Structures are given as structure tokens and as C-alpha cells.
């Protein structure tokens, strides 16, 4: 199902998968999450492609052009600390999970 989100990227639309606990999106360029509008308390950024480089601003744990590797916990369960948080995917594609649990 996550792979289907790639259709949105190819078509220039932002689409997501949601249930009562999670909201899942794919991000290729940039995503802004406003703290007042976020879905849940936690945001996880997981690489979808090899060589995914991400910049995070407005989070408890910010990074600048950090390589995200598969099978590592870097990027899991971050928290927004500013009024809005910005996820910039400098290279590759990332999975963004906004989670209530």
C-alpha cells in the first residue's frame, strides 16, 4: 500500500494513507506540518529509497542533509517543538508517518 503512494508523487499530488492511529505519506521534496494540525504526537521519517538525504527543522531532533539508511532507528518517533516543522528531502524519497501511538 505504501508503494501506491508513489502514484501521487508521479502525478504531482499529495496523497496519504490514514487510520485512527497513523497517517502515512511519501515525500520527495518538502513537507510542512503545523503543530496545531498534526496527526498525533510523533513523526517518523523513514527512507523509502536508497541514498535518501533529509533535513529536519522545527523538531526535537533536527538534522541537516543527513543520510537516512534503511533498517536503522534514526528518524523514528521525533516530536515537533516549533509552531511548524519542515521536512526537506534533499535526495531520494522518504516515508513520513504521523502517529498517535
Biopython code that builds the backbone (N, CA, C, O; Angstrom):
import numpy as np
from Bio.PDB.StructureBuilder import StructureBuilder

atoms = [
    (1, "UNK", "N", (0.806, -1.200, 0.000)),
    (1, "UNK", "CA", (0.000, 0.000, 0.000)),
    (1, "UNK", "C", (0.854, 1.272, 0.000)),
    (1, "UNK", "O", (0.490, 2.269, -0.622)),
    (2, "UNK", "N", (1.979, 1.230, 0.693)),
    (2, "UNK", "CA", (2.852, 2.411, 0.706)),
    (2, "UNK", "C", (3.362, 2.705, -0.694)),
    (2, "UNK", "O", (3.502, 3.872, -1.059)),
    (3, "UNK", "N", (3.641, 1.689, -1.480)),
    (3, "UNK", "CA", (4.112, 1.903, -2.847)),
    (3, "UNK", "C", (3.083, 2.640, -3.695)),
    (3, "UNK", "O", (3.449, 3.389, -4.601)),
    (4, "UNK", "N", (1.813, 2.435, -3.413)),
    (4, "UNK", "CA", (0.756, 3.125, -4.159)),
    (4, "UNK", "C", (0.837, 4.631, -3.951)),
    (4, "UNK", "O", (0.429, 5.399, -4.823)),
    (5, "UNK", "N", (1.361, 5.065, -2.802)),
    (5, "UNK", "CA", (1.521, 6.494, -2.560)),
    (5, "UNK", "C", (2.440, 7.140, -3.598)),
    (5, "UNK", "O", (2.358, 8.344, -3.844)),
    (6, "UNK", "N", (3.310, 6.338, -4.200)),
    (6, "UNK", "CA", (4.196, 6.837, -5.253)),
    (6, "UNK", "C", (3.437, 7.338, -6.460)),
    (6, "UNK", "O", (3.949, 8.177, -7.202)),
    (7, "UNK", "N", (2.229, 6.847, -6.678)),
    (7, "UNK", "CA", (1.405, 7.359, -7.782)),
    (7, "UNK", "C", (1.129, 8.839, -7.606)),
    (7, "UNK", "O", (1.093, 9.593, -8.578)),
    (8, "UNK", "N", (0.934, 9.253, -6.366)),
    (8, "UNK", "CA", (0.726, 10.675, -6.096)),
    (8, "UNK", "C", (1.941, 11.501, -6.443)),
    (8, "UNK", "O", (1.823, 12.571, -7.039)),
    (9, "UNK", "N", (3.114, 11.007, -6.070)),
    (9, "UNK", "CA", (4.354, 11.726, -6.384)),
    (9, "UNK", "C", (4.516, 11.856, -7.896)),
    (9, "UNK", "O", (4.849, 12.929, -8.397)),
    (10, "UNK", "N", (4.282, 10.775, -8.615)),
    (10, "UNK", "CA", (4.424, 10.800, -10.077)),
    (10, "UNK", "C", (3.411, 11.725, -10.734)),
    (10, "UNK", "O", (3.683, 12.293, -11.792)),
    (11, "UNK", "N", (2.242, 11.881, -10.113)),
    (11, "UNK", "CA", (1.178, 12.713, -10.682)),
    (11, "UNK", "C", (1.188, 14.140, -10.155)),
    (11, "UNK", "O", (0.407, 14.972, -10.618)),
    (12, "UNK", "N", (2.060, 14.437, -9.195)),
    (12, "UNK", "CA", (2.132, 15.783, -8.639)),
    (12, "UNK", "C", (1.095, 16.060, -7.571)),
    (12, "UNK", "O", (0.802, 17.221, -7.282)),
    (13, "UNK", "N", (0.526, 15.005, -6.971)),
    (13, "UNK", "CA", (-0.472, 15.163, -5.916)),
    (13, "UNK", "C", (0.060, 14.599, -4.611)),
    (13, "UNK", "O", (0.851, 13.655, -4.609)),
    (14, "UNK", "N", (-0.377, 15.180, -3.499)),
    (14, "UNK", "CA", (-0.047, 14.646, -2.180)),
    (14, "UNK", "C", (-1.202, 13.753, -1.744)),
    (14, "UNK", "O", (-2.321, 14.229, -1.551)),
    (15, "UNK", "N", (-0.930, 12.465, -1.590)),
    (15, "UNK", "CA", (-1.940, 11.546, -1.091)),
    (15, "UNK", "C", (-1.375, 10.838, 0.140)),
    (15, "UNK", "O", (-0.159, 10.769, 0.319)),
    (16, "UNK", "N", (-2.251, 10.319, 0.978)),
    (16, "UNK", "CA", (-1.797, 9.653, 2.190)),
    (16, "UNK", "C", (-2.712, 8.487, 2.535)),
    (16, "UNK", "O", (-3.833, 8.385, 2.037)),
    (17, "UNK", "N", (-2.215, 7.620, 3.387)),
    (17, "UNK", "CA", (-2.991, 6.526, 3.960)),
    (17, "UNK", "C", (-3.263, 6.889, 5.417)),
    (17, "UNK", "O", (-2.361, 7.338, 6.124)),
    (18, "UNK", "N", (-4.501, 6.697, 5.865)),
    (18, "UNK", "CA", (-4.840, 7.053, 7.240)),
    (18, "UNK", "C", (-5.710, 5.984, 7.879)),
    (18, "UNK", "O", (-6.528, 5.345, 7.218)),
    (19, "UNK", "N", (-5.516, 5.805, 9.187)),
    (19, "UNK", "CA", (-6.465, 5.086, 10.016)),
    (19, "UNK", "C", (-6.548, 5.864, 11.327)),
    (19, "UNK", "O", (-6.059, 6.992, 11.400)),
    (20, "UNK", "N", (-7.145, 5.297, 12.342)),
    (20, "UNK", "CA", (-7.330, 6.054, 13.583)),
    (20, "UNK", "C", (-6.026, 6.311, 14.335)),
    (20, "UNK", "O", (-6.006, 7.132, 15.252)),
    (21, "UNK", "N", (-4.947, 5.636, 13.975)),
    (21, "UNK", "CA", (-3.681, 5.787, 14.698)),
    (21, "UNK", "C", (-2.556, 6.413, 13.895)),
    (21, "UNK", "O", (-1.647, 6.996, 14.485)),
    (22, "UNK", "N", (-2.582, 6.314, 12.564)),
    (22, "UNK", "CA", (-1.448, 6.743, 11.743)),
    (22, "UNK", "C", (-1.880, 7.440, 10.464)),
    (22, "UNK", "O", (-2.934, 7.156, 9.895)),
    (23, "UNK", "N", (-1.038, 8.350, 10.037)),
    (23, "UNK", "CA", (-1.173, 8.994, 8.731)),
    (23, "UNK", "C", (0.175, 8.817, 8.040)),
    (23, "UNK", "O", (1.206, 9.243, 8.561)),
    (24, "UNK", "N", (0.164, 8.183, 6.856)),
    (24, "UNK", "CA", (1.405, 7.839, 6.157)),
    (24, "UNK", "C", (1.448, 8.550, 4.809)),
    (24, "UNK", "O", (0.485, 8.507, 4.043)),
    (25, "UNK", "N", (2.567, 9.201, 4.529)),
    (25, "UNK", "CA", (2.767, 9.921, 3.270)),
    (25, "UNK", "C", (4.142, 9.597, 2.714)),
    (25, "UNK", "O", (5.043, 9.203, 3.455)),
    (26, "UNK", "N", (4.300, 9.763, 1.410)),
    (26, "UNK", "CA", (5.619, 9.744, 0.787)),
    (26, "UNK", "C", (5.984, 11.181, 0.455)),
    (26, "UNK", "O", (5.138, 11.959, 0.012)),
    (27, "UNK", "N", (7.241, 11.527, 0.669)),
    (27, "UNK", "CA", (7.702, 12.885, 0.393)),
    (27, "UNK", "C", (8.942, 12.817, -0.479)),
    (27, "UNK", "O", (9.898, 12.102, -0.174)),
    (28, "UNK", "N", (8.911, 13.574, -1.570)),
    (28, "UNK", "CA", (10.055, 13.632, -2.481)),
    (28, "UNK", "C", (10.796, 14.955, -2.365)),
    (28, "UNK", "O", (12.009, 15.003, -2.570)),
    (29, "UNK", "N", (10.091, 16.019, -2.042)),
    (29, "UNK", "CA", (10.708, 17.338, -1.982)),
    (29, "UNK", "C", (10.612, 17.944, -0.579)),
    (29, "UNK", "O", (11.586, 17.942, 0.174)),
    (30, "UNK", "N", (9.429, 18.462, -0.237)),
    (30, "UNK", "CA", (9.277, 19.177, 1.026)),
    (30, "UNK", "C", (7.886, 18.960, 1.599)),
    (30, "UNK", "O", (6.906, 18.842, 0.863)),
    (31, "UNK", "N", (7.817, 18.911, 2.910)),
    (31, "UNK", "CA", (6.543, 18.780, 3.611)),
    (31, "UNK", "C", (6.600, 19.634, 4.864)),
    (31, "UNK", "O", (7.583, 19.596, 5.604)),
    (32, "UNK", "N", (5.546, 20.404, 5.103)),
    (32, "UNK", "CA", (5.451, 21.209, 6.313)),
    (32, "UNK", "C", (4.283, 20.674, 7.132)),
    (32, "UNK", "O", (3.191, 20.449, 6.610)),
    (33, "UNK", "N", (4.534, 20.473, 8.427)),
    (33, "UNK", "CA", (3.495, 20.014, 9.345)),
    (33, "UNK", "C", (3.335, 21.081, 10.422)),
    (33, "UNK", "O", (4.282, 21.381, 11.149)),
    (34, "UNK", "N", (2.153, 21.645, 10.522)),
    (34, "UNK", "CA", (1.872, 22.620, 11.573)),
    (34, "UNK", "C", (1.517, 21.863, 12.849)),
    (34, "UNK", "O", (0.708, 20.936, 12.830)),
    (35, "UNK", "N", (2.133, 22.271, 13.952)),
    (35, "UNK", "CA", (1.945, 21.570, 15.220)),
    (35, "UNK", "C", (0.469, 21.479, 15.593)),
    (35, "UNK", "O", (0.018, 20.437, 16.068)),
    (36, "UNK", "N", (-0.287, 22.553, 15.386)),
    (36, "UNK", "CA", (-1.708, 22.566, 15.744)),
    (36, "UNK", "C", (-2.539, 21.615, 14.885)),
    (36, "UNK", "O", (-3.622, 21.194, 15.289)),
    (37, "UNK", "N", (-2.029, 21.279, 13.698)),
    (37, "UNK", "CA", (-2.787, 20.447, 12.767)),
    (37, "UNK", "C", (-2.219, 19.039, 12.616)),
    (37, "UNK", "O", (-2.751, 18.241, 11.843)),
    (38, "UNK", "N", (-1.156, 18.724, 13.338)),
    (38, "UNK", "CA", (-0.518, 17.429, 13.151)),
    (38, "UNK", "C", (-1.431, 16.286, 13.608)),
    (38, "UNK", "O", (-2.298, 16.459, 14.465)),
    (39, "UNK", "N", (-1.208, 15.136, 13.018)),
    (39, "UNK", "CA", (-1.977, 13.932, 13.307)),
    (39, "UNK", "C", (-1.197, 13.133, 14.338)),
    (39, "UNK", "O", (-0.287, 12.389, 13.974)),
    (40, "UNK", "N", (-1.528, 13.267, 15.603)),
    (40, "UNK", "CA", (-0.804, 12.557, 16.658)),
    (40, "UNK", "C", (0.363, 13.357, 17.191)),
    (40, "UNK", "O", (0.577, 14.506, 16.806)),
    (41, "UNK", "N", (1.115, 12.736, 18.083)),
    (41, "UNK", "CA", (2.220, 13.419, 18.758)),
    (41, "UNK", "C", (3.592, 13.129, 18.176)),
    (41, "UNK", "O", (4.544, 13.864, 18.440)),
    (42, "UNK", "N", (3.709, 12.061, 17.385)),
    (42, "UNK", "CA", (5.007, 11.616, 16.907)),
    (42, "UNK", "C", (5.092, 11.663, 15.390)),
    (42, "UNK", "O", (4.105, 11.430, 14.693)),
    (43, "UNK", "N", (6.290, 11.969, 14.886)),
    (43, "UNK", "CA", (6.551, 11.976, 13.451)),
    (43, "UNK", "C", (7.792, 11.126, 13.204)),
    (43, "UNK", "O", (8.850, 11.369, 13.784)),
    (44, "UNK", "N", (7.651, 10.136, 12.344)),
    (44, "UNK", "CA", (8.786, 9.295, 11.970)),
    (44, "UNK", "C", (9.095, 9.499, 10.492)),
    (44, "UNK", "O", (8.192, 9.537, 9.656)),
    (45, "UNK", "N", (10.364, 9.627, 10.186)),
    (45, "UNK", "CA", (10.827, 9.772, 8.809)),
    (45, "UNK", "C", (11.695, 8.560, 8.513)),
    (45, "UNK", "O", (12.717, 8.336, 9.163)),
    (46, "UNK", "N", (11.273, 7.783, 7.523)),
    (46, "UNK", "CA", (11.943, 6.535, 7.186)),
    (46, "UNK", "C", (12.324, 6.581, 5.705)),
    (46, "UNK", "O", (11.491, 6.949, 4.877)),
    (47, "UNK", "N", (13.550, 6.221, 5.354)),
    (47, "UNK", "CA", (13.921, 6.249, 3.936)),
    (47, "UNK", "C", (13.127, 5.223, 3.130)),
    (47, "UNK", "O", (12.980, 4.073, 3.544)),
    (48, "UNK", "N", (12.627, 5.646, 1.994)),
    (48, "UNK", "CA", (11.930, 4.747, 1.077)),
    (48, "UNK", "C", (12.872, 4.282, -0.029)),
    (48, "UNK", "O", (12.751, 3.168, -0.538)),
    (49, "UNK", "N", (13.804, 5.147, -0.389)),
    (49, "UNK", "CA", (14.788, 4.831, -1.422)),
    (49, "UNK", "C", (16.183, 4.786, -0.797)),
    (49, "UNK", "O", (16.418, 5.346, 0.274)),
    (50, "UNK", "N", (17.094, 4.112, -1.483)),
    (50, "UNK", "CA", (18.492, 4.161, -1.071)),
    (50, "UNK", "C", (18.991, 5.587, -1.293)),
    (50, "UNK", "O", (18.455, 6.316, -2.128)),
    (51, "UNK", "N", (20.004, 5.974, -0.553)),
    (51, "UNK", "CA", (20.581, 7.315, -0.689)),
    (51, "UNK", "C", (19.543, 8.414, -0.484)),
    (51, "UNK", "O", (19.415, 9.330, -1.296)),
    (52, "UNK", "N", (18.806, 8.303, 0.618)),
    (52, "UNK", "CA", (17.837, 9.334, 0.980)),
    (52, "UNK", "C", (18.514, 10.292, 1.956)),
    (52, "UNK", "O", (19.021, 9.878, 2.998)),
    (53, "UNK", "N", (18.515, 11.573, 1.605)),
    (53, "UNK", "CA", (19.117, 12.609, 2.444)),
    (53, "UNK", "C", (18.019, 13.577, 2.868)),
    (53, "UNK", "O", (17.246, 14.056, 2.039)),
    (54, "UNK", "N", (17.958, 13.863, 4.180)),
    (54, "UNK", "CA", (16.848, 14.616, 4.738)),
    (54, "UNK", "C", (17.348, 15.746, 5.628)),
    (54, "UNK", "O", (18.343, 15.600, 6.338)),
    (55, "UNK", "N", (16.640, 16.882, 5.582)),
    (55, "UNK", "CA", (16.854, 17.987, 6.506)),
    (55, "UNK", "C", (15.572, 18.160, 7.307)),
    (55, "UNK", "O", (14.485, 18.236, 6.734)),
    (56, "UNK", "N", (15.695, 18.224, 8.630)),
    (56, "UNK", "CA", (14.547, 18.403, 9.518)),
    (56, "UNK", "C", (14.724, 19.686, 10.311)),
    (56, "UNK", "O", (15.777, 19.923, 10.903)),
    (57, "UNK", "N", (13.677, 20.519, 10.316)),
    (57, "UNK", "CA", (13.691, 21.770, 11.075)),
    (57, "UNK", "C", (12.411, 21.859, 11.894)),
    (57, "UNK", "O", (11.342, 21.480, 11.417)),
    (58, "UNK", "N", (12.514, 22.359, 13.124)),
    (58, "UNK", "CA", (11.352, 22.526, 13.985)),
    (58, "UNK", "C", (11.023, 21.303, 14.827)),
    (58, "UNK", "O", (9.987, 21.264, 15.491)),
    (59, "UNK", "N", (11.897, 20.308, 14.802)),
    (59, "UNK", "CA", (11.706, 19.080, 15.566)),
    (59, "UNK", "C", (12.604, 19.075, 16.804)),
    (59, "UNK", "O", (13.503, 19.907, 16.921)),
    (60, "UNK", "N", (12.369, 18.160, 17.706)),
    (60, "UNK", "CA", (13.264, 17.978, 18.856)),
    (60, "UNK", "C", (14.649, 17.575, 18.367)),
    (60, "UNK", "O", (15.662, 18.048, 18.883)),
    (61, "UNK", "N", (14.683, 16.697, 17.369)),
    (61, "UNK", "CA", (15.955, 16.256, 16.793)),
    (61, "UNK", "C", (16.014, 16.713, 15.337)),
    (61, "UNK", "O", (15.447, 16.073, 14.452)),
    (62, "UNK", "N", (16.703, 17.820, 15.104)),
    (62, "UNK", "CA", (16.873, 18.365, 13.758)),
    (62, "UNK", "C", (18.140, 17.792, 13.137)),
    (62, "UNK", "O", (19.097, 17.459, 13.836)),
    (63, "UNK", "N", (18.128, 17.684, 11.824)),
    (63, "UNK", "CA", (19.318, 17.260, 11.087)),
    (63, "UNK", "C", (19.435, 18.097, 9.825)),
    (63, "UNK", "O", (18.451, 18.667, 9.354)),
    (64, "UNK", "N", (20.627, 18.167, 9.288)),
    (64, "UNK", "CA", (20.866, 18.917, 8.059)),
    (64, "UNK", "C", (21.483, 17.991, 7.018)),
    (64, "UNK", "O", (22.610, 17.522, 7.179)),
    (65, "UNK", "N", (20.735, 17.734, 5.951)),
    (65, "UNK", "CA", (21.189, 16.899, 4.834)),
    (65, "UNK", "C", (21.786, 15.569, 5.330)),
    (65, "UNK", "O", (22.845, 15.141, 4.874)),
    (66, "UNK", "N", (21.083, 14.935, 6.270)),
    (66, "UNK", "CA", (21.531, 13.681, 6.875)),
    (66, "UNK", "C", (21.101, 12.496, 6.023)),
    (66, "UNK", "O", (19.945, 12.404, 5.608)),
    (67, "UNK", "N", (22.042, 11.588, 5.765)),
    (67, "UNK", "CA", (21.692, 10.378, 5.038)),
    (67, "UNK", "C", (20.892, 9.467, 5.965)),
    (67, "UNK", "O", (21.328, 9.144, 7.070)),
    (68, "UNK", "N", (19.718, 9.060, 5.496)),
    (68, "UNK", "CA", (18.859, 8.144, 6.241)),
    (68, "UNK", "C", (19.040, 6.770, 5.608)),
    (68, "UNK", "O", (18.890, 6.613, 4.396)),
    (69, "UNK", "N", (19.357, 5.793, 6.422)),
    (69, "UNK", "CA", (19.576, 4.438, 5.911)),
    (69, "UNK", "C", (18.476, 3.523, 6.392)),
    (69, "UNK", "O", (17.946, 3.679, 7.492)),
    (70, "UNK", "N", (18.144, 2.568, 5.550)),
    (70, "UNK", "CA", (17.139, 1.575, 5.912)),
    (70, "UNK", "C", (17.620, 0.739, 7.090)),
    (70, "UNK", "O", (18.820, 0.582, 7.315)),
    (71, "UNK", "N", (16.669, 0.214, 7.827)),
    (71, "UNK", "CA", (16.925, -0.698, 8.948)),
    (71, "UNK", "C", (17.642, -0.049, 10.127)),
    (71, "UNK", "O", (18.209, -0.755, 10.961)),
    (72, "UNK", "N", (17.632, 1.269, 10.213)),
    (72, "UNK", "CA", (18.187, 1.971, 11.370)),
    (72, "UNK", "C", (17.078, 2.797, 12.021)),
    (72, "UNK", "O", (16.110, 3.170, 11.358)),
    (73, "UNK", "N", (17.214, 3.077, 13.291)),
    (73, "UNK", "CA", (16.157, 3.782, 14.019)),
    (73, "UNK", "C", (16.234, 5.304, 13.904)),
    (73, "UNK", "O", (15.354, 6.002, 14.407)),
    (74, "UNK", "N", (17.265, 5.824, 13.255)),
    (74, "UNK", "CA", (17.368, 7.269, 13.076)),
    (74, "UNK", "C", (16.141, 7.773, 12.331)),
    (74, "UNK", "O", (15.833, 7.276, 11.248)),
    (75, "UNK", "N", (15.447, 8.734, 12.881)),
    (75, "UNK", "CA", (14.262, 9.292, 12.241)),
    (75, "UNK", "C", (12.950, 8.805, 12.828)),
    (75, "UNK", "O", (11.886, 9.285, 12.439)),
    (76, "UNK", "N", (13.005, 7.855, 13.761)),
    (76, "UNK", "CA", (11.788, 7.267, 14.323)),
    (76, "UNK", "C", (11.349, 8.037, 15.569)),
    (76, "UNK", "O", (12.167, 8.356, 16.431)),
    (77, "UNK", "N", (10.050, 8.331, 15.653)),
    (77, "UNK", "CA", (9.410, 8.934, 16.831)),
    (77, "UNK", "C", (9.994, 10.285, 17.230)),
    (77, "UNK", "O", (10.336, 10.494, 18.394)),
    (78, "UNK", "N", (10.108, 11.182, 16.290)),
    (78, "UNK", "CA", (10.539, 12.539, 16.571)),
    (78, "UNK", "C", (9.320, 13.341, 17.032)),
    (78, "UNK", "O", (8.185, 12.891, 16.881)),
    (79, "UNK", "N", (9.555, 14.521, 17.591)),
    (79, "UNK", "CA", (8.483, 15.355, 18.130)),
    (79, "UNK", "C", (8.637, 16.771, 17.586)),
    (79, "UNK", "O", (9.742, 17.313, 17.549)),
    (80, "UNK", "N", (7.528, 17.363, 17.164)),
    (80, "UNK", "CA", (7.548, 18.754, 16.692)),
    (80, "UNK", "C", (7.616, 19.672, 17.906)),
    (80, "UNK", "O", (6.820, 19.537, 18.835)),
    (81, "UNK", "N", (8.576, 20.613, 17.899)),
    (81, "UNK", "CA", (8.734, 21.541, 19.019)),
    (81, "UNK", "C", (8.461, 22.988, 18.647)),
    (81, "UNK", "O", (8.288, 23.823, 19.534)),
    (82, "UNK", "N", (8.417, 23.306, 17.371)),
    (82, "UNK", "CA", (8.118, 24.662, 16.927)),
    (82, "UNK", "C", (6.658, 24.717, 16.448)),
    (82, "UNK", "O", (5.978, 23.692, 16.441)),
    (83, "UNK", "N", (6.177, 25.888, 16.053)),
    (83, "UNK", "CA", (4.811, 26.014, 15.553)),
    (83, "UNK", "C", (4.598, 25.206, 14.281)),
    (83, "UNK", "O", (3.501, 24.712, 14.020)),
    (84, "UNK", "N", (5.661, 25.079, 13.496)),
    (84, "UNK", "CA", (5.608, 24.209, 12.327)),
    (84, "UNK", "C", (6.956, 23.547, 12.138)),
    (84, "UNK", "O", (8.000, 24.075, 12.521)),
    (85, "UNK", "N", (6.897, 22.383, 11.538)),
    (85, "UNK", "CA", (8.118, 21.621, 11.265)),
    (85, "UNK", "C", (8.233, 21.423, 9.762)),
    (85, "UNK", "O", (7.234, 21.265, 9.061)),
    (86, "UNK", "N", (9.456, 21.435, 9.286)),
    (86, "UNK", "CA", (9.703, 21.294, 7.852)),
    (86, "UNK", "C", (10.594, 20.082, 7.604)),
    (86, "UNK", "O", (11.659, 19.925, 8.200)),
    (87, "UNK", "N", (10.112, 19.234, 6.700)),
    (87, "UNK", "CA", (10.871, 18.066, 6.255)),
    (87, "UNK", "C", (11.286, 18.338, 4.820)),
    (87, "UNK", "O", (10.432, 18.516, 3.952)),
    (88, "UNK", "N", (12.574, 18.370, 4.563)),
    (88, "UNK", "CA", (13.078, 18.569, 3.210)),
    (88, "UNK", "C", (13.834, 17.309, 2.810)),
    (88, "UNK", "O", (14.795, 16.911, 3.468)),
    (89, "UNK", "N", (13.390, 16.696, 1.733)),
    (89, "UNK", "CA", (14.086, 15.533, 1.206)),
    (89, "UNK", "C", (15.016, 16.055, 0.113)),
    (89, "UNK", "O", (14.580, 16.371, -0.995)),
    (90, "UNK", "N", (16.304, 16.139, 0.445)),
    (90, "UNK", "CA", (17.292, 16.690, -0.478)),
    (90, "UNK", "C", (17.585, 15.740, -1.627)),
    (90, "UNK", "O", (17.910, 16.167, -2.735)),
    (91, "UNK", "N", (17.467, 14.446, -1.352)),
    (91, "UNK", "CA", (17.696, 13.433, -2.385)),
    (91, "UNK", "C", (16.908, 12.187, -1.997)),
    (91, "UNK", "O", (16.899, 11.801, -0.828)),
    (92, "UNK", "N", (16.258, 11.564, -2.949)),
    (92, "UNK", "CA", (15.509, 10.342, -2.700)),
    (92, "UNK", "C", (14.065, 10.609, -2.317)),
    (92, "UNK", "O", (13.516, 11.677, -2.590)),
    (93, "UNK", "N", (13.459, 9.610, -1.676)),
    (93, "UNK", "CA", (12.063, 9.678, -1.235)),
    (93, "UNK", "C", (11.998, 9.135, 0.184)),
    (93, "UNK", "O", (12.649, 8.139, 0.501)),
    (94, "UNK", "N", (11.211, 9.787, 1.045)),
    (94, "UNK", "CA", (11.066, 9.355, 2.430)),
    (94, "UNK", "C", (9.594, 9.065, 2.741)),
    (94, "UNK", "O", (8.685, 9.671, 2.175)),
    (95, "UNK", "N", (9.397, 8.122, 3.654)),
    (95, "UNK", "CA", (8.082, 7.839, 4.216)),
    (95, "UNK", "C", (7.943, 8.680, 5.467)),
    (95, "UNK", "O", (8.828, 8.667, 6.322)),
    (96, "UNK", "N", (6.836, 9.417, 5.590)),
    (96, "UNK", "CA", (6.568, 10.213, 6.782)),
    (96, "UNK", "C", (5.332, 9.617, 7.453)),
    (96, "UNK", "O", (4.266, 9.503, 6.848)),
    (97, "UNK", "N", (5.505, 9.244, 8.710)),
    (97, "UNK", "CA", (4.409, 8.664, 9.482)),
    (97, "UNK", "C", (4.114, 9.589, 10.665)),
    (97, "UNK", "O", (4.955, 9.795, 11.540)),
    (98, "UNK", "N", (2.897, 10.138, 10.667)),
    (98, "UNK", "CA", (2.423, 10.893, 11.820)),
    (98, "UNK", "C", (1.609, 9.908, 12.647)),
    (98, "UNK", "O", (0.653, 9.316, 12.146)),
    (99, "UNK", "N", (1.986, 9.729, 13.915)),
    (99, "UNK", "CA", (1.438, 8.637, 14.704)),
    (99, "UNK", "C", (0.858, 9.105, 16.031)),
    (99, "UNK", "O", (1.406, 9.988, 16.691)),
    (100, "UNK", "N", (-0.253, 8.500, 16.405)),
    (100, "UNK", "CA", (-0.880, 8.759, 17.702)),
    (100, "UNK", "C", (-0.471, 7.741, 18.747)),
    (100, "UNK", "O", (-0.796, 7.904, 19.923)),
    (101, "UNK", "N", (0.226, 6.706, 18.351)),
    (101, "UNK", "CA", (0.619, 5.667, 19.318)),
    (101, "UNK", "C", (2.091, 5.351, 19.245)),
    (101, "UNK", "O", (2.577, 4.501, 19.992)),
]
sb = StructureBuilder()
sb.init_structure("model")
sb.init_model(0)
sb.init_chain("A")
sb.init_seg("    ")
for serial, (resi, resn, name, xyz) in enumerate(atoms, 1):
    if name == "N":
        sb.init_residue(resn, " ", resi, " ")
    sb.init_atom(name, np.array(xyz, "f"), 0.0, 1.0, " ", f" {name:<3s}", serial, name[0])
structure = sb.get_structure()
